[in-house]
């Protein structure tokens, strides 16, 4: 079959692939966007959007209970919550995303794309696409499955099943104390399931400061989640009426469904990297412009989870903007700079990755969460106890952390934990990315009475 020629072929039409394709098309290039599942990808149908749709009603109900005088009920209407989630995901209909691609000057192509040679992608139906300038890999990530005896004898939930279930399970087991584990444990508990969360450490969210895990642990228990800390699963087996989980601490649980939320791995195994002599069992290694320097000719790029740099949708879209612009500029024959913080460098991947855990309480962080080893960094920890937080909810509990480079007088990282702190995160991100000097940040006056006054308290605690 004769090859069809494009300037750029993008493999993977999730949010990252869509952005990379759009930026390349805006740069004047003819772009094919190849997707074997749904245009819009994991985030739109099985991850970010449906999970937050499931979480938000429970968070609102909990917030209302902290506000005297607000008439509320005791339980969510699960049917209406699930229906609203389905509205957000379009019940899997991606026709709108396909039309968006066409409107953006992109050629949407359904099929499974695999690299089959230099600047070449072959689809599962035999079609061959040749790329004049670049192939961009945006295939995302896939769940990691732990080796647990008996796990292969049942059909556990992954993150997709957890966000797309059509009814509330009576008993839900959740393995894993990361973001997916804690979010889905709390969401389904508030929708009426009896949830048992099994984690290996003392607290969930082990990559974040201990106070974050402790406050989220309190929130999970308040929602009715039974947390089995310092444990794990030693065996899984089917029994009459459900699935038996044997815990490593000797306990047993019987559940109707088991969600395995033990992390994700870059999806590089089946996209043809072996044809190029590249590893297929790890992330795609890219430079700051997203180019795979190990491939001669510099025509292969990657963005998003597949690179293993920052497994977050917004961060992948950021990298996709860099990649799309880099490909277009190089196609025009321009020499580009990949110096830190330049247009063609995904520098924030290393210094300023913002993240929100949408539990109740919310957890937000950007940049460093701890002082660097051997540095003069200073960590400032305070309670979120300002007029704005007191007005926001009776008994408001929250924590804030600021990591400061004392030699340069700039903020290296900020962590907030508390009800409705997600909207505080972008101010912290600007402070970190902009390397705003503390003596100038002092003049950024927070409005009264808002939770943002926590910034003033952090600076005062630092000594300004």
C-alpha positions as CSV (number, residue, x, y, z in Angstrom):
1,X,0.0,0.0,0.0
2,X,1.4,3.4,-1.0
3,X,2.2,5.7,1.9
4,X,0.2,8.8,2.6
5,X,2.5,11.7,3.5
6,X,2.0,14.2,6.3
7,X,4.4,16.7,7.8
8,X,3.7,15.3,11.3
9,X,2.1,12.1,12.6
10,X,0.9,12.1,16.2
11,X,0.2,8.8,17.8
12,X,-2.3,9.1,20.6
13,X,-5.3,11.5,20.7
14,X,-5.7,12.2,24.4
15,X,-5.3,15.7,25.6
16,X,-1.6,15.6,25.1
17,X,-1.7,14.4,21.6
18,X,-4.5,16.8,20.7
19,X,-2.4,19.8,21.9
20,X,0.7,18.6,20.2
21,X,-1.2,18.2,16.9
22,X,-2.9,21.6,17.3
23,X,0.4,23.5,17.9
24,X,2.0,21.8,15.0
25,X,-1.0,22.6,12.7
26,X,-1.0,26.2,13.9
27,X,2.7,26.3,12.8
28,X,1.5,25.6,9.3
29,X,2.1,21.8,9.2
30,X,-0.1,19.0,7.8
31,X,-0.9,16.8,10.7
32,X,-2.4,13.3,11.2
33,X,-3.7,12.4,14.6
34,X,-4.0,8.7,15.2
35,X,-6.1,7.1,17.9
36,X,-7.2,3.5,18.4
37,X,-9.7,4.2,21.2
38,X,-11.5,7.5,21.9
39,X,-10.4,10.9,20.8
40,X,-10.0,12.9,24.0
41,X,-8.2,10.0,25.7
42,X,-7.9,8.6,29.2
43,X,-8.5,11.9,31.0
44,X,-11.7,12.8,29.3
45,X,-13.5,9.4,29.7
46,X,-11.8,7.4,32.4
47,X,-9.6,9.6,34.6
48,X,-9.6,13.3,35.5
49,X,-13.0,14.3,34.4
50,X,-15.2,11.4,35.6
51,X,-13.3,11.0,38.9
52,X,-13.8,14.7,39.8
53,X,-17.4,14.4,38.8
54,X,-17.7,11.6,41.3
55,X,-15.8,13.5,44.0
56,X,-17.4,16.9,43.9
57,X,-20.9,16.1,45.2
58,X,-19.5,14.4,48.3
59,X,-17.1,17.3,48.9
60,X,-20.0,19.7,48.7
61,X,-22.1,17.7,51.1
62,X,-19.3,17.5,53.6
63,X,-18.7,21.3,53.2
64,X,-22.4,22.0,53.8
65,X,-22.3,20.0,57.0
66,X,-19.6,22.3,58.3
67,X,-21.8,25.4,57.8
68,X,-24.6,25.9,60.3
69,X,-27.9,27.1,58.8
70,X,-27.5,25.3,55.5
71,X,-30.4,22.8,54.9
72,X,-28.9,19.5,53.9
73,X,-29.7,15.8,53.7
74,X,-27.6,12.9,55.0
75,X,-26.8,11.1,51.8
76,X,-26.0,11.7,48.1
77,X,-28.4,10.7,45.3
78,X,-26.1,8.2,43.7
79,X,-28.1,7.9,40.5
80,X,-28.0,11.6,39.9
81,X,-24.3,11.7,40.6
82,X,-23.6,8.9,38.1
83,X,-25.8,10.5,35.5
84,X,-23.9,13.8,35.8
85,X,-20.7,12.0,35.4
86,X,-22.0,10.3,32.3
87,X,-23.0,13.8,30.9
88,X,-19.4,15.0,31.4
89,X,-18.0,12.0,29.6
90,X,-20.6,12.0,26.8
91,X,-21.2,8.3,27.6
92,X,-18.1,7.6,25.5
93,X,-19.2,9.5,22.4
94,X,-16.0,11.2,21.0
95,X,-17.6,12.7,17.9
96,X,-17.2,16.2,19.3
97,X,-13.5,15.7,19.7
98,X,-13.2,14.3,16.2
99,X,-15.0,17.4,14.8
100,X,-12.8,19.7,16.9
101,X,-9.7,18.1,15.3
102,X,-11.0,18.7,11.8
103,X,-11.9,22.3,12.7
104,X,-8.3,22.8,14.0
105,X,-6.9,21.7,10.6
106,X,-5.9,18.2,11.9
107,X,-6.7,14.9,10.1
108,X,-8.2,12.5,12.7
109,X,-7.4,8.9,11.9
110,X,-8.9,5.9,13.7
111,X,-6.6,3.0,14.1
112,X,-3.7,1.6,16.1
113,X,-0.5,3.3,15.0
114,X,2.9,1.6,15.3
115,X,6.3,3.0,14.2
116,X,7.5,0.8,11.4
117,X,10.5,2.6,10.1
118,X,12.2,5.9,9.8
119,X,9.6,8.7,9.8
120,X,6.9,6.0,9.2
121,X,3.8,4.8,11.0
122,X,1.8,1.8,10.0
123,X,-1.8,1.3,11.1
124,X,-3.4,-2.0,12.0
125,X,-5.5,-1.9,8.8
126,X,-2.4,-1.7,6.7
127,X,-2.3,2.0,5.9
128,X,1.1,3.6,6.0
129,X,1.8,7.2,6.9
130,X,5.1,8.9,6.1
131,X,6.1,12.0,8.1
132,X,8.2,14.6,6.4
133,X,9.3,16.2,9.7
134,X,8.2,14.3,12.8
135,X,6.4,11.5,14.6
136,X,5.2,12.5,18.0
137,X,4.4,9.8,20.5
138,X,1.6,10.7,23.0
139,X,0.4,7.2,24.1
140,X,0.2,8.0,27.8
141,X,0.4,5.4,30.5
142,X,-1.1,2.1,31.6
143,X,-1.9,0.7,35.1
144,X,0.8,-1.3,36.9
145,X,-0.4,-4.6,38.1
146,X,1.3,-6.1,41.2
147,X,2.1,-9.7,41.5
148,X,-0.3,-11.0,44.1
149,X,-1.3,-14.7,44.3
150,X,-4.8,-15.2,42.9
151,X,-5.2,-11.7,41.4
152,X,-5.2,-13.2,37.9
153,X,-8.2,-15.4,38.9
154,X,-10.6,-12.5,39.4
155,X,-11.5,-9.4,37.4
156,X,-10.2,-6.5,39.5
157,X,-11.1,-2.9,38.9
158,X,-8.5,-0.6,37.4
159,X,-8.9,3.1,37.4
160,X,-11.2,2.9,34.3
161,X,-13.7,0.6,36.0
162,X,-13.6,2.7,39.2
163,X,-14.6,5.9,37.3
164,X,-17.1,4.3,34.9
165,X,-19.1,1.9,37.2
166,X,-22.8,2.1,36.6
167,X,-23.8,1.3,40.2
168,X,-22.4,1.6,43.7
169,X,-20.8,-1.6,44.9
170,X,-21.9,-2.8,48.3
171,X,-18.3,-3.5,49.4
172,X,-15.3,-2.1,47.7
173,X,-11.7,-2.9,48.4
174,X,-9.0,-0.5,47.3
175,X,-5.3,-1.4,47.1
176,X,-3.0,1.6,47.0
177,X,-2.6,4.9,48.9
178,X,-1.7,7.1,46.0
179,X,-3.9,9.7,44.3
180,X,-6.3,7.2,42.5
181,X,-6.6,5.1,45.6
182,X,-7.6,7.9,48.0
183,X,-9.8,9.7,45.6
184,X,-11.8,6.7,44.6
185,X,-12.0,5.3,48.1
186,X,-13.5,8.6,49.4
187,X,-15.8,9.1,46.3
188,X,-17.4,5.6,46.5
189,X,-17.6,5.7,50.3
190,X,-19.7,8.9,50.1
191,X,-21.8,7.4,47.4
192,X,-22.8,4.6,49.8
193,X,-20.2,1.8,49.5
194,X,-18.4,0.2,52.4
195,X,-14.8,0.8,51.5
196,X,-11.7,-0.8,52.8
197,X,-8.4,0.9,51.8
198,X,-5.3,-1.1,52.1
199,X,-2.0,0.8,52.2
200,X,1.6,-0.3,52.9
201,X,2.6,2.7,55.0
202,X,1.3,4.5,58.1
203,X,-0.5,7.1,55.9
204,X,-1.6,7.6,52.3
205,X,0.1,9.9,49.8
206,X,3.7,8.9,50.9
207,X,5.4,11.2,48.4
208,X,3.9,14.3,50.1
209,X,4.7,15.7,53.5
210,X,3.4,13.6,56.4
211,X,0.9,16.3,57.5
212,X,-0.8,15.9,54.1
213,X,-1.2,12.2,54.5
214,X,-2.4,12.5,58.1
215,X,-5.1,15.1,57.2
216,X,-6.3,13.0,54.2
217,X,-6.3,9.9,56.5
218,X,-8.6,11.8,58.9
219,X,-10.8,12.8,55.9
220,X,-11.1,9.2,54.7
221,X,-12.1,7.9,58.1
222,X,-14.6,10.7,58.4
223,X,-16.2,9.5,55.1
224,X,-16.5,6.0,56.5
225,X,-13.5,4.4,54.8
226,X,-11.8,1.7,56.9
227,X,-8.1,2.1,56.4
228,X,-5.7,-0.8,56.9
229,X,-2.3,0.8,57.3
230,X,1.1,-0.9,57.3
231,X,-0.5,-3.7,55.4
232,X,-0.9,-5.1,51.9
233,X,-2.5,-8.1,50.1
234,X,-0.8,-11.5,50.4
235,X,-3.5,-13.4,48.5
236,X,-6.8,-12.9,46.6
237,X,-9.4,-15.6,46.0
238,X,-13.0,-16.0,44.9
239,X,-15.6,-17.0,47.5
240,X,-19.4,-17.3,47.6
241,X,-20.7,-13.8,47.5
242,X,-17.5,-12.0,46.6
243,X,-13.7,-11.9,46.7
244,X,-11.6,-12.7,49.8
245,X,-8.6,-10.5,50.4
246,X,-6.0,-11.8,52.7
247,X,-4.0,-9.0,54.3
248,X,-0.3,-9.2,54.9
249,X,-0.9,-8.4,58.6
250,X,-3.1,-11.5,58.9
251,X,-6.5,-10.0,58.5
252,X,-9.2,-10.9,55.9
253,X,-11.8,-8.8,54.1
254,X,-14.5,-9.9,51.7
255,X,-15.5,-7.4,49.0
256,X,-17.7,-7.3,46.0
257,X,-15.1,-5.4,43.9
258,X,-11.4,-4.8,44.3
259,X,-9.8,-1.7,42.8
260,X,-6.0,-2.1,42.2
261,X,-4.5,1.4,42.2
262,X,-0.8,0.8,42.5
263,X,0.6,3.2,40.0
264,X,1.0,3.6,36.2
265,X,3.8,2.9,33.7
266,X,4.6,4.6,30.4
267,X,2.8,3.0,27.5
268,X,5.8,2.2,25.3
269,X,5.5,-1.6,24.9
270,X,3.5,-1.9,21.6
271,X,4.3,1.2,19.6
272,X,7.3,0.0,17.6
273,X,10.2,1.4,19.5
274,X,12.0,-1.9,19.0
275,X,12.2,-1.2,15.3
276,X,14.4,1.8,16.2
277,X,16.4,-0.1,18.8
278,X,14.9,1.7,21.7
279,X,13.8,0.1,25.0
280,X,10.1,-0.9,25.2
281,X,9.8,-1.4,28.9
282,X,10.3,2.1,30.2
283,X,9.6,5.7,29.5
284,X,10.6,7.3,26.2
285,X,13.7,9.4,27.0
286,X,13.4,12.9,25.6
287,X,15.3,16.2,25.8
288,X,13.8,19.5,26.9
289,X,12.2,20.1,23.5
290,X,10.6,16.6,23.6
291,X,12.9,15.2,21.0
292,X,14.3,11.6,21.3
293,X,18.0,12.4,20.8
294,X,18.8,8.7,20.6
295,X,17.1,8.5,17.2
296,X,19.3,9.6,14.3
297,X,17.8,12.5,12.4
298,X,15.9,14.0,15.3
299,X,12.5,13.2,13.9
300,X,11.0,11.3,16.9
301,X,9.4,13.2,19.7
302,X,7.3,12.3,22.8
303,X,5.1,14.2,25.3
304,X,3.1,13.4,28.4
305,X,3.0,10.3,30.5
306,X,4.9,8.2,27.9
307,X,8.1,10.2,28.7
308,X,7.8,9.5,32.5
309,X,8.6,13.1,33.3
310,X,5.4,14.3,35.1
311,X,2.4,12.0,34.9
312,X,-0.3,14.7,35.0
313,X,-2.6,15.8,32.2
314,X,-1.9,19.5,32.6
315,X,1.9,18.9,32.6
316,X,1.6,16.7,29.6
317,X,-0.3,19.4,27.7
318,X,2.4,21.9,28.7
319,X,5.1,19.5,27.2
320,X,2.9,19.1,24.2
321,X,2.9,22.8,23.6
322,X,6.7,22.8,23.7
323,X,6.9,19.8,21.4
324,X,4.4,21.1,18.8
325,X,6.1,24.5,18.7
326,X,9.6,22.9,18.5
327,X,8.6,20.7,15.6
328,X,7.0,23.6,13.7
329,X,10.0,25.9,14.3
330,X,12.5,23.3,13.2
331,X,10.4,22.5,10.1
332,X,10.8,26.2,9.2
333,X,14.5,25.8,9.4
334,X,14.8,27.8,12.6
335,X,17.6,27.3,15.2
336,X,15.8,27.0,18.5
337,X,17.0,27.5,22.1
338,X,16.3,24.9,24.7
339,X,17.8,27.0,27.5
340,X,15.8,26.8,30.8
341,X,12.5,28.6,30.7
342,X,12.7,29.3,27.0
343,X,9.7,28.7,24.7
344,X,11.1,25.4,23.5
345,X,12.1,23.9,26.8
346,X,9.8,22.0,29.2
347,X,11.7,23.4,32.2
348,X,8.7,23.3,34.6
349,X,8.9,19.5,34.5
350,X,11.9,19.7,36.8
351,X,11.1,22.7,39.0
352,X,7.4,23.6,39.2
353,X,5.0,20.7,38.7
354,X,1.6,21.6,40.2
355,X,-0.7,18.8,41.5
356,X,-4.0,18.6,43.2
357,X,-5.5,15.6,45.1
358,X,-9.2,16.3,45.0
359,X,-10.1,14.5,48.3
360,X,-11.7,16.3,51.2
361,X,-9.4,17.9,52.4
362,X,-7.8,18.8,49.1
363,X,-4.0,18.6,48.8
364,X,-2.1,20.9,46.5
365,X,1.6,21.2,45.9
366,X,4.1,22.7,43.5
367,X,7.9,22.6,43.4
368,X,9.8,21.2,46.4
369,X,8.0,19.7,49.4
370,X,11.2,19.3,51.4
371,X,14.5,21.1,51.8
372,X,17.3,19.9,49.5
373,X,20.0,17.8,51.1
374,X,23.0,19.8,52.1
375,X,21.3,23.1,51.3
376,X,20.5,26.2,53.2
377,X,16.8,25.8,52.3
378,X,14.3,26.6,55.0
379,X,11.0,25.0,55.5
380,X,8.1,27.0,57.0
381,X,5.1,25.1,58.3
382,X,1.9,26.8,59.6
383,X,-1.7,26.0,60.2
384,X,-4.2,27.5,57.8
385,X,-5.9,29.6,60.5
386,X,-7.0,33.0,59.0
387,X,-10.3,34.8,59.0
388,X,-11.1,33.5,55.6
389,X,-10.7,29.9,56.5
390,X,-12.8,30.3,59.7
391,X,-15.6,31.9,57.7
392,X,-15.3,29.2,55.0
393,X,-16.1,26.3,57.4
394,X,-16.6,25.8,61.1
395,X,-13.7,23.8,62.5
396,X,-11.6,24.4,59.4
397,X,-8.4,22.4,59.5
398,X,-5.5,22.9,57.1
399,X,-1.8,23.1,56.8
400,X,0.6,25.1,54.7
401,X,4.3,24.6,53.9
402,X,6.7,26.9,52.1
403,X,10.2,25.9,51.1
404,X,12.6,28.8,50.7
405,X,16.0,29.1,49.1
406,X,17.5,31.4,51.8
407,X,20.6,32.2,49.7
408,X,18.5,33.7,46.8
409,X,15.4,34.6,48.9
410,X,12.9,32.9,46.6
411,X,10.2,30.2,47.0
412,X,11.1,26.7,45.8
413,X,7.9,25.0,46.7
414,X,4.5,25.3,48.4
415,X,2.1,22.7,49.8
416,X,-1.5,23.5,51.0
417,X,-3.9,21.0,52.6
418,X,-7.4,21.9,53.5
419,X,-10.9,22.4,52.2
420,X,-11.0,24.2,48.9
421,X,-7.3,25.0,48.6
422,X,-7.0,23.9,45.0
423,X,-7.6,27.5,43.8
424,X,-4.7,28.7,45.9
425,X,-2.3,26.6,43.8
426,X,-1.8,28.8,40.8
427,X,-0.5,31.7,43.0
428,X,2.1,29.3,44.4
429,X,3.0,28.1,40.9
430,X,3.5,31.7,39.7
431,X,5.7,32.4,42.7
432,X,7.9,29.3,42.1
433,X,8.1,29.7,38.3
434,X,8.7,33.5,38.5
435,X,11.2,33.1,41.3
436,X,9.6,36.1,42.9
437,X,11.8,37.5,45.6
438,X,10.3,37.2,49.1
439,X,10.7,40.9,49.7
440,X,8.7,41.6,46.6
441,X,6.1,38.9,47.4
442,X,5.6,40.8,50.6
443,X,3.9,43.5,48.6
444,X,1.4,41.1,47.0
445,X,-1.4,41.9,49.4
446,X,-4.0,39.2,49.9
447,X,-7.6,40.3,50.0
448,X,-9.4,40.1,53.4
449,X,-11.1,37.9,54.4
450,X,-9.9,35.1,52.1
451,X,-8.0,31.9,52.7
452,X,-5.2,33.6,50.5
453,X,-4.2,35.4,53.7
454,X,-2.2,32.3,54.4
455,X,0.5,33.8,52.1
456,X,0.9,36.7,54.5
457,X,1.1,34.3,57.5
458,X,3.8,32.2,55.7
459,X,5.9,35.3,55.1
460,X,5.5,36.5,58.6
461,X,6.5,33.1,59.9
462,X,9.6,33.3,57.7
463,X,10.4,36.6,59.4
464,X,9.3,39.3,57.0
